[in-house]
Amino acid sequence: MARPIRETPILFGEDARCFEERMKKPRIVSKEERERVKRNYELVLKAAANFS
């Protein structure tokens, strides 16, 4: 039987400020990195389809 999902913790104070700043400045991903991730994703999908 599955365990229940716990509630998401709420951030306060300095943790909340840091989190908000990081969300305002997303990481810049190069075109090459994006293509590499997409190729890997497609490989995983193929492997999962062949597995079942």
mmCIF entry with sequence, helices, sheets and N, C-alpha, C, O atoms, coordinates in Angstrom:
data_MODEL
# 
_entry.id   MODEL 
# 
_entity.id                         1 
_entity.type                       polymer 
_entity.pdbx_number_of_molecules   1 
# 
_entity_poly.entity_id                      1 
_entity_poly.type                           'polypeptide(L)' 
_entity_poly.nstd_linkage                   no 
_entity_poly.nstd_monomer                   no 
_entity_poly.pdbx_seq_one_letter_code       MARPIRETPILFGEDARCFEERMKKPRIVSKEERERVKRNYELVLKAAANFS 
_entity_poly.pdbx_seq_one_letter_code_can   MARPIRETPILFGEDARCFEERMKKPRIVSKEERERVKRNYELVLKAAANFS 
_entity_poly.pdbx_strand_id                 A 
# 
loop_
_entity_poly_seq.entity_id 
_entity_poly_seq.num 
_entity_poly_seq.mon_id 
_entity_poly_seq.hetero 
1 1  MET n 
1 2  ALA n 
1 3  ARG n 
1 4  PRO n 
1 5  ILE n 
1 6  ARG n 
1 7  GLU n 
1 8  THR n 
1 9  PRO n 
1 10 ILE n 
1 11 LEU n 
1 12 PHE n 
1 13 GLY n 
1 14 GLU n 
1 15 ASP n 
1 16 ALA n 
1 17 ARG n 
1 18 CYS n 
1 19 PHE n 
1 20 GLU n 
1 21 GLU n 
1 22 ARG n 
1 23 MET n 
1 24 LYS n 
1 25 LYS n 
1 26 PRO n 
1 27 ARG n 
1 28 ILE n 
1 29 VAL n 
1 30 SER n 
1 31 LYS n 
1 32 GLU n 
1 33 GLU n 
1 34 ARG n 
1 35 GLU n 
1 36 ARG n 
1 37 VAL n 
1 38 LYS n 
1 39 ARG n 
1 40 ASN n 
1 41 TYR n 
1 42 GLU n 
1 43 LEU n 
1 44 VAL n 
1 45 LEU n 
1 46 LYS n 
1 47 ALA n 
1 48 ALA n 
1 49 ALA n 
1 50 ASN n 
1 51 PHE n 
1 52 SER n 
# 
_struct_asym.id          A 
_struct_asym.entity_id   1 
# 
loop_
_struct_conf.conf_type_id 
_struct_conf.id 
_struct_conf.pdbx_PDB_helix_id 
_struct_conf.beg_label_comp_id 
_struct_conf.beg_label_asym_id 
_struct_conf.beg_label_seq_id 
_struct_conf.pdbx_beg_PDB_ins_code 
_struct_conf.end_label_comp_id 
_struct_conf.end_label_asym_id 
_struct_conf.end_label_seq_id 
_struct_conf.pdbx_end_PDB_ins_code 
_struct_conf.beg_auth_comp_id 
_struct_conf.beg_auth_asym_id 
_struct_conf.beg_auth_seq_id 
_struct_conf.end_auth_comp_id 
_struct_conf.end_auth_asym_id 
_struct_conf.end_auth_seq_id 
_struct_conf.pdbx_PDB_helix_class 
_struct_conf.details 
_struct_conf.pdbx_PDB_helix_length 
HELX_P HELX_P1 AA1 GLY A 13 ? LYS A 24 ? GLY A 13 LYS A 24 1 ? 12 
HELX_P HELX_P2 AA2 LYS A 31 ? PHE A 51 ? LYS A 31 PHE A 51 1 ? 21 
# 
_struct_conf_type.id          HELX_P 
_struct_conf_type.criteria    ? 
_struct_conf_type.reference   ? 
# 
loop_
_atom_site.group_PDB 
_atom_site.id 
_atom_site.type_symbol 
_atom_site.label_atom_id 
_atom_site.label_alt_id 
_atom_site.label_comp_id 
_atom_site.label_asym_id 
_atom_site.label_entity_id 
_atom_site.label_seq_id 
_atom_site.pdbx_PDB_ins_code 
_atom_site.Cartn_x 
_atom_site.Cartn_y 
_atom_site.Cartn_z 
_atom_site.occupancy 
_atom_site.B_iso_or_equiv 
_atom_site.pdbx_formal_charge 
_atom_site.auth_seq_id 
_atom_site.auth_comp_id 
_atom_site.auth_asym_id 
_atom_site.auth_atom_id 
_atom_site.pdbx_PDB_model_num 
ATOM 1   N N  . MET A 1 1  ? 0.838  -1.180 0.000   1.00 0.00 ? 1  MET A N  1 
ATOM 2   C CA . MET A 1 1  ? 0.000  0.000  0.000   1.00 0.00 ? 1  MET A CA 1 
ATOM 3   C C  . MET A 1 1  ? 0.884  1.244  0.000   1.00 0.00 ? 1  MET A C  1 
ATOM 4   O O  . MET A 1 1  ? 1.898  1.293  0.696   1.00 0.00 ? 1  MET A O  1 
ATOM 5   N N  . ALA A 1 2  ? 0.504  2.224  -0.765  1.00 0.00 ? 2  ALA A N  1 
ATOM 6   C CA . ALA A 1 2  ? 1.298  3.445  -0.898  1.00 0.00 ? 2  ALA A CA 1 
ATOM 7   C C  . ALA A 1 2  ? 1.227  4.302  0.354   1.00 0.00 ? 2  ALA A C  1 
ATOM 8   O O  . ALA A 1 2  ? 0.207  4.350  1.042   1.00 0.00 ? 2  ALA A O  1 
ATOM 9   N N  . ARG A 1 3  ? 2.320  4.968  0.628   1.00 0.00 ? 3  ARG A N  1 
ATOM 10  C CA . ARG A 1 3  ? 2.343  5.889  1.760   1.00 0.00 ? 3  ARG A CA 1 
ATOM 11  C C  . ARG A 1 3  ? 1.751  7.224  1.334   1.00 0.00 ? 3  ARG A C  1 
ATOM 12  O O  . ARG A 1 3  ? 1.876  7.599  0.168   1.00 0.00 ? 3  ARG A O  1 
ATOM 13  N N  . PRO A 1 4  ? 1.116  7.947  2.236   1.00 0.00 ? 4  PRO A N  1 
ATOM 14  C CA . PRO A 1 4  ? 0.554  9.247  1.881   1.00 0.00 ? 4  PRO A CA 1 
ATOM 15  C C  . PRO A 1 4  ? 1.665  10.264 1.604   1.00 0.00 ? 4  PRO A C  1 
ATOM 16  O O  . PRO A 1 4  ? 2.756  10.183 2.166   1.00 0.00 ? 4  PRO A O  1 
ATOM 17  N N  . ILE A 1 5  ? 1.365  11.206 0.739   1.00 0.00 ? 5  ILE A N  1 
ATOM 18  C CA . ILE A 1 5  ? 2.319  12.260 0.397   1.00 0.00 ? 5  ILE A CA 1 
ATOM 19  C C  . ILE A 1 5  ? 2.281  13.312 1.502   1.00 0.00 ? 5  ILE A C  1 
ATOM 20  O O  . ILE A 1 5  ? 1.218  13.790 1.899   1.00 0.00 ? 5  ILE A O  1 
ATOM 21  N N  . ARG A 1 6  ? 3.472  13.655 1.986   1.00 0.00 ? 6  ARG A N  1 
ATOM 22  C CA . ARG A 1 6  ? 3.552  14.668 3.046   1.00 0.00 ? 6  ARG A CA 1 
ATOM 23  C C  . ARG A 1 6  ? 3.315  16.059 2.468   1.00 0.00 ? 6  ARG A C  1 
ATOM 24  O O  . ARG A 1 6  ? 3.504  16.281 1.272   1.00 0.00 ? 6  ARG A O  1 
ATOM 25  N N  . GLU A 1 7  ? 2.911  16.974 3.303   1.00 0.00 ? 7  GLU A N  1 
ATOM 26  C CA . GLU A 1 7  ? 2.695  18.354 2.873   1.00 0.00 ? 7  GLU A CA 1 
ATOM 27  C C  . GLU A 1 7  ? 4.019  19.007 2.530   1.00 0.00 ? 7  GLU A C  1 
ATOM 28  O O  . GLU A 1 7  ? 5.055  18.679 3.109   1.00 0.00 ? 7  GLU A O  1 
ATOM 29  N N  . THR A 1 8  ? 3.977  19.941 1.577   1.00 0.00 ? 8  THR A N  1 
ATOM 30  C CA . THR A 1 8  ? 5.167  20.685 1.184   1.00 0.00 ? 8  THR A CA 1 
ATOM 31  C C  . THR A 1 8  ? 5.494  21.690 2.283   1.00 0.00 ? 8  THR A C  1 
ATOM 32  O O  . THR A 1 8  ? 4.616  22.435 2.718   1.00 0.00 ? 8  THR A O  1 
ATOM 33  N N  . PRO A 1 9  ? 6.742  21.723 2.737   1.00 0.00 ? 9  PRO A N  1 
ATOM 34  C CA . PRO A 1 9  ? 7.097  22.680 3.788   1.00 0.00 ? 9  PRO A CA 1 
ATOM 35  C C  . PRO A 1 9  ? 7.027  24.124 3.278   1.00 0.00 ? 9  PRO A C  1 
ATOM 36  O O  . PRO A 1 9  ? 7.244  24.386 2.095   1.00 0.00 ? 9  PRO A O  1 
ATOM 37  N N  . ILE A 1 10 ? 6.730  25.026 4.160   1.00 0.00 ? 10 ILE A N  1 
ATOM 38  C CA . ILE A 1 10 ? 6.651  26.449 3.833   1.00 0.00 ? 10 ILE A CA 1 
ATOM 39  C C  . ILE A 1 10 ? 7.969  27.098 4.233   1.00 0.00 ? 10 ILE A C  1 
ATOM 40  O O  . ILE A 1 10 ? 8.476  26.865 5.330   1.00 0.00 ? 10 ILE A O  1 
ATOM 41  N N  . LEU A 1 11 ? 8.520  27.914 3.338   1.00 0.00 ? 11 LEU A N  1 
ATOM 42  C CA . LEU A 1 11 ? 9.778  28.592 3.615   1.00 0.00 ? 11 LEU A CA 1 
ATOM 43  C C  . LEU A 1 11 ? 9.519  29.936 4.281   1.00 0.00 ? 11 LEU A C  1 
ATOM 44  O O  . LEU A 1 11 ? 8.577  30.646 3.931   1.00 0.00 ? 11 LEU A O  1 
ATOM 45  N N  . PHE A 1 12 ? 10.367 30.273 5.240   1.00 0.00 ? 12 PHE A N  1 
ATOM 46  C CA . PHE A 1 12 ? 10.273 31.537 5.954   1.00 0.00 ? 12 PHE A CA 1 
ATOM 47  C C  . PHE A 1 12 ? 11.634 32.201 5.987   1.00 0.00 ? 12 PHE A C  1 
ATOM 48  O O  . PHE A 1 12 ? 12.658 31.538 5.821   1.00 0.00 ? 12 PHE A O  1 
ATOM 49  N N  . GLY A 1 13 ? 11.650 33.499 6.198   1.00 0.00 ? 13 GLY A N  1 
ATOM 50  C CA . GLY A 1 13 ? 12.879 34.236 6.452   1.00 0.00 ? 13 GLY A CA 1 
ATOM 51  C C  . GLY A 1 13 ? 13.875 34.195 5.314   1.00 0.00 ? 13 GLY A C  1 
ATOM 52  O O  . GLY A 1 13 ? 13.519 34.338 4.145   1.00 0.00 ? 13 GLY A O  1 
ATOM 53  N N  . GLU A 1 14 ? 15.146 33.993 5.683   1.00 0.00 ? 14 GLU A N  1 
ATOM 54  C CA . GLU A 1 14 ? 16.239 34.022 4.702   1.00 0.00 ? 14 GLU A CA 1 
ATOM 55  C C  . GLU A 1 14 ? 16.089 32.921 3.652   1.00 0.00 ? 14 GLU A C  1 
ATOM 56  O O  . GLU A 1 14 ? 16.408 33.144 2.484   1.00 0.00 ? 14 GLU A O  1 
ATOM 57  N N  . ASP A 1 15 ? 15.613 31.744 4.041   1.00 0.00 ? 15 ASP A N  1 
ATOM 58  C CA . ASP A 1 15 ? 15.395 30.663 3.076   1.00 0.00 ? 15 ASP A CA 1 
ATOM 59  C C  . ASP A 1 15 ? 14.393 31.088 2.003   1.00 0.00 ? 15 ASP A C  1 
ATOM 60  O O  . ASP A 1 15 ? 14.592 30.810 0.821   1.00 0.00 ? 15 ASP A O  1 
ATOM 61  N N  . ALA A 1 16 ? 13.331 31.752 2.410   1.00 0.00 ? 16 ALA A N  1 
ATOM 62  C CA . ALA A 1 16 ? 12.316 32.209 1.455   1.00 0.00 ? 16 ALA A CA 1 
ATOM 63  C C  . ALA A 1 16 ? 12.882 33.263 0.515   1.00 0.00 ? 16 ALA A C  1 
ATOM 64  O O  . ALA A 1 16 ? 12.609 33.234 -0.685  1.00 0.00 ? 16 ALA A O  1 
ATOM 65  N N  . ARG A 1 17 ? 13.667 34.191 1.050   1.00 0.00 ? 17 ARG A N  1 
ATOM 66  C CA . ARG A 1 17 ? 14.266 35.230 0.211   1.00 0.00 ? 17 ARG A CA 1 
ATOM 67  C C  . ARG A 1 17 ? 15.232 34.617 -0.812  1.00 0.00 ? 17 ARG A C  1 
ATOM 68  O O  . ARG A 1 17 ? 15.213 34.992 -1.984  1.00 0.00 ? 17 ARG A O  1 
ATOM 69  N N  . CYS A 1 18 ? 16.060 33.694 -0.377  1.00 0.00 ? 18 CYS A N  1 
ATOM 70  C CA . CYS A 1 18 ? 17.014 33.040 -1.287  1.00 0.00 ? 18 CYS A CA 1 
ATOM 71  C C  . CYS A 1 18 ? 16.275 32.272 -2.380  1.00 0.00 ? 18 CYS A C  1 
ATOM 72  O O  . CYS A 1 18 ? 16.644 32.342 -3.553  1.00 0.00 ? 18 CYS A O  1 
ATOM 73  N N  . PHE A 1 19 ? 15.239 31.547 -1.997  1.00 0.00 ? 19 PHE A N  1 
ATOM 74  C CA . PHE A 1 19 ? 14.462 30.780 -2.967  1.00 0.00 ? 19 PHE A CA 1 
ATOM 75  C C  . PHE A 1 19 ? 13.840 31.705 -4.006  1.00 0.00 ? 19 PHE A C  1 
ATOM 76  O O  . PHE A 1 19 ? 13.890 31.421 -5.203  1.00 0.00 ? 19 PHE A O  1 
ATOM 77  N N  . GLU A 1 20 ? 13.256 32.803 -3.554  1.00 0.00 ? 20 GLU A N  1 
ATOM 78  C CA . GLU A 1 20 ? 12.617 33.736 -4.475  1.00 0.00 ? 20 GLU A CA 1 
ATOM 79  C C  . GLU A 1 20 ? 13.632 34.346 -5.444  1.00 0.00 ? 20 GLU A C  1 
ATOM 80  O O  . GLU A 1 20 ? 13.332 34.507 -6.627  1.00 0.00 ? 20 GLU A O  1 
ATOM 81  N N  . GLU A 1 21 ? 14.820 34.686 -4.962  1.00 0.00 ? 21 GLU A N  1 
ATOM 82  C CA . GLU A 1 21 ? 15.863 35.232 -5.834  1.00 0.00 ? 21 GLU A CA 1 
ATOM 83  C C  . GLU A 1 21 ? 16.296 34.207 -6.880  1.00 0.00 ? 21 GLU A C  1 
ATOM 84  O O  . GLU A 1 21 ? 16.504 34.555 -8.042  1.00 0.00 ? 21 GLU A O  1 
ATOM 85  N N  . ARG A 1 22 ? 16.431 32.951 -6.474  1.00 0.00 ? 22 ARG A N  1 
ATOM 86  C CA . ARG A 1 22 ? 16.833 31.914 -7.428  1.00 0.00 ? 22 ARG A CA 1 
ATOM 87  C C  . ARG A 1 22 ? 15.762 31.694 -8.489  1.00 0.00 ? 22 ARG A C  1 
ATOM 88  O O  . ARG A 1 22 ? 16.091 31.398 -9.638  1.00 0.00 ? 22 ARG A O  1 
ATOM 89  N N  . MET A 1 23 ? 14.495 31.831 -8.132  1.00 0.00 ? 23 MET A N  1 
ATOM 90  C CA . MET A 1 23 ? 13.416 31.649 -9.096  1.00 0.00 ? 23 MET A CA 1 
ATOM 91  C C  . MET A 1 23 ? 13.355 32.821 -10.088 1.00 0.00 ? 23 MET A C  1 
ATOM 92  O O  . MET A 1 23 ? 12.901 32.649 -11.219 1.00 0.00 ? 23 MET A O  1 
ATOM 93  N N  . LYS A 1 24 ? 13.802 33.989 -9.676  1.00 0.00 ? 24 LYS A N  1 
ATOM 94  C CA . LYS A 1 24 ? 13.803 35.159 -10.563 1.00 0.00 ? 24 LYS A CA 1 
ATOM 95  C C  . LYS A 1 24 ? 14.925 35.069 -11.599 1.00 0.00 ? 24 LYS A C  1 
ATOM 96  O O  . LYS A 1 24 ? 14.833 35.674 -12.667 1.00 0.00 ? 24 LYS A O  1 
ATOM 97  N N  . LYS A 1 25 ? 15.984 34.318 -11.286 1.00 0.00 ? 25 LYS A N  1 
ATOM 98  C CA . LYS A 1 25 ? 17.149 34.211 -12.170 1.00 0.00 ? 25 LYS A CA 1 
ATOM 99  C C  . LYS A 1 25 ? 17.360 32.744 -12.560 1.00 0.00 ? 25 LYS A C  1 
ATOM 100 O O  . LYS A 1 25 ? 18.204 32.065 -11.976 1.00 0.00 ? 25 LYS A O  1 
ATOM 101 N N  . PRO A 1 26 ? 16.598 32.254 -13.543 1.00 0.00 ? 26 PRO A N  1 
ATOM 102 C CA . PRO A 1 26 ? 16.765 30.855 -13.927 1.00 0.00 ? 26 PRO A CA 1 
ATOM 103 C C  . PRO A 1 26 ? 18.128 30.603 -14.561 1.00 0.00 ? 26 PRO A C  1 
ATOM 104 O O  . PRO A 1 26 ? 18.739 31.497 -15.146 1.00 0.00 ? 26 PRO A O  1 
ATOM 105 N N  . ARG A 1 27 ? 18.584 29.366 -14.427 1.00 0.00 ? 27 ARG A N  1 
ATOM 106 C CA . ARG A 1 27 ? 19.873 28.968 -14.995 1.00 0.00 ? 27 ARG A CA 1 
ATOM 107 C C  . ARG A 1 27 ? 19.783 29.008 -16.523 1.00 0.00 ? 27 ARG A C  1 
ATOM 108 O O  . ARG A 1 27 ? 18.803 28.536 -17.099 1.00 0.00 ? 27 ARG A O  1 
ATOM 109 N N  . ILE A 1 28 ? 20.791 29.564 -17.172 1.00 0.00 ? 28 ILE A N  1 
ATOM 110 C CA . ILE A 1 28 ? 20.818 29.628 -18.624 1.00 0.00 ? 28 ILE A CA 1 
ATOM 111 C C  . ILE A 1 28 ? 21.416 28.327 -19.155 1.00 0.00 ? 28 ILE A C  1 
ATOM 112 O O  . ILE A 1 28 ? 22.512 27.925 -18.762 1.00 0.00 ? 28 ILE A O  1 
ATOM 113 N N  . VAL A 1 29 ? 20.677 27.679 -20.053 1.00 0.00 ? 29 VAL A N  1 
ATOM 114 C CA . VAL A 1 29 ? 21.107 26.401 -20.610 1.00 0.00 ? 29 VAL A CA 1 
ATOM 115 C C  . VAL A 1 29 ? 21.450 26.604 -22.077 1.00 0.00 ? 29 VAL A C  1 
ATOM 116 O O  . VAL A 1 29 ? 20.665 27.173 -22.835 1.00 0.00 ? 29 VAL A O  1 
ATOM 117 N N  . SER A 1 30 ? 22.626 26.137 -22.470 1.00 0.00 ? 30 SER A N  1 
ATOM 118 C CA . SER A 1 30 ? 23.054 26.301 -23.856 1.00 0.00 ? 30 SER A CA 1 
ATOM 119 C C  . SER A 1 30 ? 22.246 25.389 -24.776 1.00 0.00 ? 30 SER A C  1 
ATOM 120 O O  . SER A 1 30 ? 21.617 24.428 -24.334 1.00 0.00 ? 30 SER A O  1 
ATOM 121 N N  . LYS A 1 31 ? 22.281 25.718 -26.057 1.00 0.00 ? 31 LYS A N  1 
ATOM 122 C CA . LYS A 1 31 ? 21.552 24.925 -27.046 1.00 0.00 ? 31 LYS A CA 1 
ATOM 123 C C  . LYS A 1 31 ? 22.098 23.497 -27.082 1.00 0.00 ? 31 LYS A C  1 
ATOM 124 O O  . LYS A 1 31 ? 21.330 22.543 -27.214 1.00 0.00 ? 31 LYS A O  1 
ATOM 125 N N  . GLU A 1 32 ? 23.409 23.348 -26.967 1.00 0.00 ? 32 GLU A N  1 
ATOM 126 C CA . GLU A 1 32 ? 24.031 22.022 -26.983 1.00 0.00 ? 32 GLU A CA 1 
ATOM 127 C C  . GLU A 1 32 ? 23.573 21.182 -25.787 1.00 0.00 ? 32 GLU A C  1 
ATOM 128 O O  . GLU A 1 32 ? 23.267 19.997 -25.923 1.00 0.00 ? 32 GLU A O  1 
ATOM 129 N N  . GLU A 1 33 ? 23.534 21.810 -24.633 1.00 0.00 ? 33 GLU A N  1 
ATOM 130 C CA . GLU A 1 33 ? 23.093 21.097 -23.428 1.00 0.00 ? 33 GLU A CA 1 
ATOM 131 C C  . GLU A 1 33 ? 21.637 20.660 -23.556 1.00 0.00 ? 33 GLU A C  1 
ATOM 132 O O  . GLU A 1 33 ? 21.284 19.544 -23.175 1.00 0.00 ? 33 GLU A O  1 
ATOM 133 N N  . ARG A 1 34 ? 20.802 21.532 -24.086 1.00 0.00 ? 34 ARG A N  1 
ATOM 134 C CA . ARG A 1 34 ? 19.386 21.217 -24.275 1.00 0.00 ? 34 ARG A CA 1 
ATOM 135 C C  . ARG A 1 34 ? 19.217 20.037 -25.241 1.00 0.00 ? 34 ARG A C  1 
ATOM 136 O O  . ARG A 1 34 ? 18.397 19.149 -25.005 1.00 0.00 ? 34 ARG A O  1 
ATOM 137 N N  . GLU A 1 35 ? 20.000 20.034 -26.332 1.00 0.00 ? 35 GLU A N  1 
ATOM 138 C CA . GLU A 1 35 ? 19.940 18.938 -27.298 1.00 0.00 ? 35 GLU A CA 1 
ATOM 139 C C  . GLU A 1 35 ? 20.425 17.629 -26.682 1.00 0.00 ? 35 GLU A C  1 
ATOM 140 O O  . GLU A 1 35 ? 19.852 16.571 -26.944 1.00 0.00 ? 35 GLU A O  1 
ATOM 141 N N  . ARG A 1 36 ? 21.483 17.693 -25.862 1.00 0.00 ? 36 ARG A N  1 
ATOM 142 C CA . ARG A 1 36 ? 22.007 16.499 -25.194 1.00 0.00 ? 36 ARG A CA 1 
ATOM 143 C C  . ARG A 1 36 ? 20.964 15.891 -24.262 1.00 0.00 ? 36 ARG A C  1 
ATOM 144 O O  . ARG A 1 36 ? 20.772 14.675 -24.235 1.00 0.00 ? 36 ARG A O  1 
ATOM 145 N N  . VAL A 1 37 ? 20.300 16.744 -23.508 1.00 0.00 ? 37 VAL A N  1 
ATOM 146 C CA . VAL A 1 37 ? 19.268 16.276 -22.582 1.00 0.00 ? 37 VAL A CA 1 
ATOM 147 C C  . VAL A 1 37 ? 18.106 15.646 -23.355 1.00 0.00 ? 37 VAL A C  1 
ATOM 148 O O  . VAL A 1 37 ? 17.562 14.619 -22.948 1.00 0.00 ? 37 VAL A O  1 
ATOM 149 N N  . LYS A 1 38 ? 17.734 16.271 -24.468 1.00 0.00 ? 38 LYS A N  1 
ATOM 150 C CA . LYS A 1 38 ? 16.635 15.742 -25.270 1.00 0.00 ? 38 LYS A CA 1 
ATOM 151 C C  . LYS A 1 38 ? 16.981 14.375 -25.854 1.00 0.00 ? 38 LYS A C  1 
ATOM 152 O O  . LYS A 1 38 ? 16.147 13.470 -25.855 1.00 0.00 ? 38 LYS A O  1 
ATOM 153 N N  . ARG A 1 39 ? 18.224 14.220 -26.357 1.00 0.00 ? 39 ARG A N  1 
ATOM 154 C CA . ARG A 1 39 ? 18.649 12.918 -26.887 1.00 0.00 ? 39 ARG A CA 1 
ATOM 155 C C  . ARG A 1 39 ? 18.612 11.848 -25.801 1.00 0.00 ? 39 ARG A C  1 
ATOM 156 O O  . ARG A 1 39 ? 18.135 10.737 -26.036 1.00 0.00 ? 39 ARG A O  1 
ATOM 157 N N  . ASN A 1 40 ? 19.110 12.179 -24.621 1.00 0.00 ? 40 ASN A N  1 
ATOM 158 C CA . ASN A 1 40 ? 19.097 11.221 -23.517 1.00 0.00 ? 40 ASN A CA 1 
ATOM 159 C C  . ASN A 1 40 ? 17.670 10.846 -23.134 1.00 0.00 ? 40 ASN A C  1 
ATOM 160 O O  . ASN A 1 40 ? 17.388 9.681  -22.853 1.00 0.00 ? 40 ASN A O  1 
ATOM 161 N N  . TYR A 1 41 ? 16.786 11.811 -23.122 1.00 0.00 ? 41 TYR A N  1 
ATOM 162 C CA . TYR A 1 41 ? 15.382 11.562 -22.805 1.00 0.00 ? 41 TYR A CA 1 
ATOM 163 C C  . TYR A 1 41 ? 14.773 10.591 -23.816 1.00 0.00 ? 41 TYR A C  1 
ATOM 164 O O  . TYR A 1 41 ? 14.072 9.651  -23.442 1.00 0.00 ? 41 TYR A O  1 
ATOM 165 N N  . GLU A 1 42 ? 15.048 10.829 -25.097 1.00 0.00 ? 42 GLU A N  1 
ATOM 166 C CA . GLU A 1 42 ? 14.512 9.951  -26.130 1.00 0.00 ? 42 GLU A CA 1 
ATOM 167 C C  . GLU A 1 42 ? 15.076 8.540  -26.012 1.00 0.00 ? 42 GLU A C  1 
ATOM 168 O O  . GLU A 1 42 ? 14.358 7.571  -26.260 1.00 0.00 ? 42 GLU A O  1 
ATOM 169 N N  . LEU A 1 43 ? 16.352 8.406  -25.639 1.00 0.00 ? 43 LEU A N  1 
ATOM 170 C CA . LEU A 1 43 ? 16.940 7.085  -25.427 1.00 0.00 ? 43 LEU A CA 1 
ATOM 171 C C  . LEU A 1 43 ? 16.259 6.347  -24.283 1.00 0.00 ? 43 LEU A C  1 
ATOM 172 O O  . LEU A 1 43 ? 16.007 5.146  -24.374 1.00 0.00 ? 43 LEU A O  1 
ATOM 173 N N  . VAL A 1 44 ? 15.965 7.060  -23.219 1.00 0.00 ? 44 VAL A N  1 
ATOM 174 C CA . VAL A 1 44 ? 15.291 6.445  -22.072 1.00 0.00 ? 44 VAL A CA 1 
ATOM 175 C C  . VAL A 1 44 ? 13.888 5.998  -22.470 1.00 0.00 ? 44 VAL A C  1 
ATOM 176 O O  . VAL A 1 44 ? 13.450 4.918  -22.074 1.00 0.00 ? 44 VAL A O  1 
ATOM 177 N N  . LEU A 1 45 ? 13.184 6.808  -23.244 1.00 0.00 ? 45 LEU A N  1 
ATOM 178 C CA . LEU A 1 45 ? 11.848 6.422  -23.702 1.00 0.00 ? 45 LEU A CA 1 
ATOM 179 C C  . LEU A 1 45 ? 11.899 5.155  -24.558 1.00 0.00 ? 45 LEU A C  1 
ATOM 180 O O  . LEU A 1 45 ? 11.058 4.269  -24.403 1.00 0.00 ? 45 LEU A O  1 
ATOM 181 N N  . LYS A 1 46 ? 12.886 5.062  -25.465 1.00 0.00 ? 46 LYS A N  1 
ATOM 182 C CA . LYS A 1 46 ? 13.041 3.876  -26.294 1.00 0.00 ? 46 LYS A CA 1 
ATOM 183 C C  . LYS A 1 46 ? 13.344 2.649  -25.449 1.00 0.00 ? 46 LYS A C  1 
ATOM 184 O O  . LYS A 1 46 ? 12.781 1.578  -25.674 1.00 0.00 ? 46 LYS A O  1 
ATOM 185 N N  . ALA A 1 47 ? 14.232 2.809  -24.480 1.00 0.00 ? 47 ALA A N  1 
ATOM 186 C CA . ALA A 1 47 ? 14.590 1.692  -23.616 1.00 0.00 ? 47 ALA A CA 1 
ATOM 187 C C  . ALA A 1 47 ? 13.394 1.220  -22.801 1.00 0.00 ? 47 ALA A C  1 
ATOM 188 O O  . ALA A 1 47 ? 13.204 0.019  -22.610 1.00 0.00 ? 47 ALA A O  1 
ATOM 189 N N  . ALA A 1 48 ? 12.590 2.156  -22.321 1.00 0.00 ? 48 ALA A N  1 
ATOM 190 C CA . ALA A 1 48 ? 11.398 1.790  -21.540 1.00 0.00 ? 48 ALA A CA 1 
ATOM 191 C C  . ALA A 1 48 ? 10.380 1.095  -22.412 1.00 0.00 ? 48 ALA A C  1 
ATOM 192 O O  . ALA A 1 48 ? 9.718  0.163  -21.954 1.00 0.00 ? 48 ALA A O  1 
ATOM 193 N N  . ALA A 1 49 ? 10.233 1.520  -23.660 1.00 0.00 ? 49 ALA A N  1 
ATOM 194 C CA . ALA A 1 49 ? 9.274  0.893  -24.576 1.00 0.00 ? 49 ALA A CA 1 
ATOM 195 C C  . ALA A 1 49 ? 9.720  -0.529 -24.916 1.00 0.00 ? 49 ALA A C  1 
ATOM 196 O O  . ALA A 1 49 ? 8.885  -1.425 -25.037 1.00 0.00 ? 49 ALA A O  1 
ATOM 197 N N  . ASN A 1 50 ? 11.025 -0.741 -25.069 1.00 0.00 ? 50 ASN A N  1 
ATOM 198 C CA . ASN A 1 50 ? 11.546 -2.066 -25.391 1.00 0.00 ? 50 ASN A CA 1 
ATOM 199 C C  . ASN A 1 50 ? 11.538 -2.994 -24.188 1.00 0.00 ? 50 ASN A C  1 
ATOM 200 O O  . ASN A 1 50 ? 11.518 -4.214 -24.350 1.00 0.00 ? 50 ASN A O  1 
ATOM 201 N N  . PHE A 1 51 ? 11.552 -2.438 -22.992 1.00 0.00 ? 51 PHE A N  1 
ATOM 202 C CA . PHE A 1 51 ? 11.605 -3.223 -21.767 1.00 0.00 ? 51 PHE A CA 1 
ATOM 203 C C  . PHE A 1 51 ? 10.299 -3.960 -21.493 1.00 0.00 ? 51 PHE A C  1 
ATOM 204 O O  . PHE A 1 51 ? 10.304 -5.094 -21.014 1.00 0.00 ? 51 PHE A O  1 
ATOM 205 N N  . SER A 1 52 ? 9.189  -3.311 -21.800 1.00 0.00 ? 52 SER A N  1 
ATOM 206 C CA . SER A 1 52 ? 7.898  -3.921 -21.459 1.00 0.00 ? 52 SER A CA 1 
ATOM 207 C C  . SER A 1 52 ? 7.362  -4.799 -22.541 1.00 0.00 ? 52 SER A C  1 
ATOM 208 O O  . SER A 1 52 ? 6.286  -5.377 -22.391 1.00 0.00 ? 52 SER A O  1 
# 
